[in-house]
Amino acid sequence: MSRARTYFFHGQRRFLLFTERFYFFKRYRIRGMSQLVFYQLPTFGEYYSQLLNMVDGGAAAAASGLRGSGLALFSRFDVDRLSRTAGTQTCQRLLKSKSSMFTCDA
């Protein structure tokens, strides 16, 4: 794993795929992330903010002044995970909304 993280950090690999299970046991700090995609919300809500805090934009983003970004995919079946991640009131508001896309600026 250390070789893969090194390749990713130095830009020799364009993406790094790791699981929530890996993060649960290892808690490595992944450097060089410019985008983070959750194809399912994490089981533990605090992982969402911890992983988003690792997004630093990478070297290319730092040179151009851009910020990193995060994307989380969820459906109405992810109510439990969404409420642990965003809070109960926000979860209800998101699921009742007619919009299919939401943005959040930090």
N, C-alpha and C positions, 0 to 999 in steps of 0.2 A: 504494500500500500504506500510506503514512503516514496518509492520510485514513481508511482502514478501521481502522487501529490506534487512531486518535484516537476515532472513533465507538465502537469497542468499549470502550476505556478509560473513556469518559465515560458508558457505559451506553445510548447511542443505538442500539446493535446488540447483540442478545442472544448471538450466537455468531459466532466467527471461524473459518473453515476454512482451514487451510494445510497444505501437504504437507511430507514429509520432505525432498524435493528443495529446496524453498524454504528450509527451515531449514539445509540443508547449505551453500547458497551465501550466504545473508544473515546468519544468526545474530542476528536481531533479538530483543530482549527484549520479550516480549508482556506488558504490564501489565494488571491487572484480571481475570485468570483466577480463577474460583472452582471450575471443574471442567475436567478434561482427560480426553478420551476418545481412546484409541488403538484404531482399528478393526483395526489390524494392528500388531504389535510393530515397532519401528524396526529397520532393518538394522544400524545401529551401536548397540551396547548403551548407550554413554555418553549418547546422546541422550535415553534414557528418564529418567535421573536429572536431566539438565540441564533438560528440559522440566518435570518435576515440581517442581523447585526454583523455577520461575517461578510456580507456583500460589500466589497470596497470599490468595485468598479474595475479593478485590475490596472495594470500599467498603462494600457492604451487609453482607458477612460480618464485616468489621472492626468495624462498629457493633454487631452482635449477638454478637460473640465466637465465631463459628463458624470452623472451619478449611476450607480448600479440600479437594478430593478428586480422585482420579485413577482411571480405569477402563481396563483393558487387556483386550481380547478376544483369545483365542488358542485354537488347537485342537492336536490331536496332530500336525498337519502343520507346525506352526511350531516344531519342535524346535530348529533352528539359531538362530532369532531369540530364542527363549526362553532357550536356554543362554547366549547372549551378554548377555542382559539380566539374568537372575536367577542365573546360574552353573550349572555342570553338575550338581552334586549336587541343588540345589533343583529344577532342571528335571526330573530323573529322579523325584524325590519327587512333584512336582506331577502328572506324567503317569501315574504308577502309582496315584495316589489314586483312590478311588471317588467322591469328591466332585466336583461340577461347578462349584463356586464357591469362591474363595479370597480371603481378606482379608489385608491387611498394614498394620499401623499403624507409622508412622514415629516 
